[in-house]
């Protein structure tokens, strides 16, 4: 008898929020969508859970006791962990959004969170990671000048040195390099890194680009491959 194939393990999500009511609601929403969910009421407990059973994705509130969402995100990225991470923020502030993305968050959702939007953002991040990780071997590595992108490992190297990127940052670099030399508008870049129909301010692309430049400048202080075209967008320079 041929053994039956086992279903793949469900995607595990770590949900961190100090509001018990919201935590319960979001847990039910995520579980109804087929995810396995573990929760914690503060960042310190979340760090312990993360270390014990690394999840596939993290949804993390910004305002939490002991260790807040920004500090949680900063610690993960400083340790070199690229797990997809979505920040929940009740602060209606451009500064908070920019700070979270600069620290390495892949996305943010404003509270009160729309269940539809949150599920769409989670699905999009997981889809990108799966697509990048299962690309056909002949298309997994792209080289342009000093840049090398390895899609199956979500790795970017510049001048041979690993540049730690989040899933969203990697997707953005891929979008720029795919049309190297051509200017891509903020709207086009958002379409490349987002896969849901929620309204997002195009200025967030500027935050992603600023973060990318910083990371490449740590390898090469004079890095200037990502060029701003005022009023038009950005392009990856393909000239020598």
Secondary structure, 3 states (H helix, E strand, C coil): CCCCCCCCCCCEEEEECCCHHHHHHHHHHHHHCCCEEEEECCHHHHHHHHHHCCCCEEEEECCCCCCCHHHHHHHHHHCCCCCEEEEEECCCCHHHHHHHHHCCCCEEEECCCCHHHHHHHHHHHHHHHHHHHCCCHHHCEEEECCEEEEHHHCEEEECCEEECCCHHHHHHHHHHHHCCCCCECHHHHHHHHCCCCCCCCCCHHHHHHHHHHHHHHCCCCCCCCEEEECCCEEEECCCC
